[in-house]
């Protein structure tokens, strides 16, 4: 069912729009439209150009407040000034503490860097800062890969005037410091560089030996960690002690910000010295009535309802509202296209026909119960609409399983069939001869569905005052009479009854056919307009001839398409017979239950998927194409609630 919509124009003093939005619109669903566009015929309208005054303070607050800070506590006396004061005070306190934390973090990072640099050289038993006093000897801290260090010791070390003091090593490198005479430093530095010695520059901030400096840095880092923990505790305390108040102020400003943002949909108009806002939008009828009743005593807010949708530039949005049992099938409707506001919601029709046809094609008590229970389980756990559809299909699969006498492929063994066995049921028809009963029933059922779709098309056209579509369309009254009489004639022939006289046949079939052929000029005649033949009358007649041929062909092919219902009912029985044969249950054998289980699982999954797709194809191509366009757009209410 499509929810009825009303188009509202809301107006009031310019400075009252936030109060109105927060007090009223936050309670209702309304799809706002651009007022300047909707009221384009009204003169002297202008848009809002004011900047949102709450955006900056909200942005800053999100930077220093914990993420997800919320409260359920009410603050009825909260004002914009009070909310800003609360957040500014918190920001001031937190800014000071965060500044202290940043400074401590930088000190710790520097200490960690010094610690990392001095760590490999702890074995050096000499005070680092005293190396700076050397005048005739140069020193270099660094590392060299083990591969080159071995070569250096074996072939080069003894030939140089240098001392290499090894401090530590790991799997890849040897760490140490070398000393050279100042006068030979450049030459020997070049030799070390050729050995891939990586020079480390140690700052003059170390006190004592490397080992002593290392320990001093560890102590300093521990002190900094302790001070950081204290600052973090103070930062947490700022928000923890006033969590509800801070969250309340934040939520209050966010709500005011959302109310302010509603101005982008509004237009301004001036009456003497007063400036008023105008908001336009679509609201569900029941909510619109409640909204109007609520503002009766509000002297600042006025609402005008436009009941004639033809006077509105925007098209009404579509909001579906169906019984909970049918609601999952909205998924299939939306896949095809949401119904336009002036169309008929086919959700209930799809729910009933889809599940029924699926069950007729996939009739098995055991497998139907599997689909039912599995679908219900997934729907409860995951909330999947498809799971609910599968469960609904499982209900009718179980029903037709009893009709066919099938239980996990065992036919007339566990349960006896109530109606017929799809593979064996045959009937004799005039002219045709022997034919499977389920094929005949499927075609008759398809005819009934096609006629139902035509009735739905007629109803939609009547609602929209479409005379041509109502009377002369292939799915209108003319098409319904033509196809309905063909169906009646076919049933009379197949049941052995006599057809009406030839003259009556010609009249009953010919008049609707001619009406469909000349629907454009007839429609123009009904609307008291002049028919237009853009390419001339001869070309129109030729085009009409081929169109009528296509219409007759489509009636035949659409009807024949429903044979697949019976075909899948038969194929399901045949596939399960193959499973039983492979399991050895035919001819009185004991059988293999593992094959039965696996075979049922395979058939249930594979054929269930195929049947589901085929039923959807019947819905879309054979039925929807007759009465449904799906050109609507969804109802998207402005989300003011926080």
Buried (B, 14 or more C-beta within 10 A) or exposed (E): EBBEBBBBBBBBBBEBBBBBBBBBBBEBBBBBBBBBEBBEEEEEBEEBEEEBEBEEBBEEBEEBBEEEBEBEEEBEEBEBEBBBEBBBBBBEBBEBBBEBBEEBEEBBEBBBEBBEBBBBBBBBEEBBEEBEEEEEEBBBBBBBBBEBBEBBEEEBBEEBEBEBBBBBBEEEBBBBBBBBEEEEBEEBBEBBEEBEBBEBEBEEBBEBBBBBBBBBBEEBBEBBEEBBEBBEEBBEEBBEEBBBBBBBBBBBBBBBBBBBBBBEBBBBBEEEEEEBBBBBBBBBEEBBEBBBEBBEEBEBBEBEBBEEBEEBEBBBBBBBEBEEEBBBBBBBBBEBBBBBBBBBBBBBBBBBBBBBBBBBBBBBBBBBBBBBEBBBEBBEEEEBBBBBBBBBBBBBBBBBBBBBBBBBBBBEEEBEBEBBBBBEBBBEEEEEEEBBBBBBBBBBBBBEBBBBBBBBBBEBBEEEEBBBBBBBBBBBBBBBBBBBBBBBBBEEBBEEEEEEEEEEBEEBBEEBBBBBBBBBBBBBBEEEEEEEEEEEEEEBEEEBEEBBEEBBEBBEEBBEBBBBBBBBBBBBBEBBBEBBBBBBBEEEEEBBEEBBEBBBEEBBEEBBEBBBEBBBEBBBEBBBBBBBBBBBBEBEBBEBEE
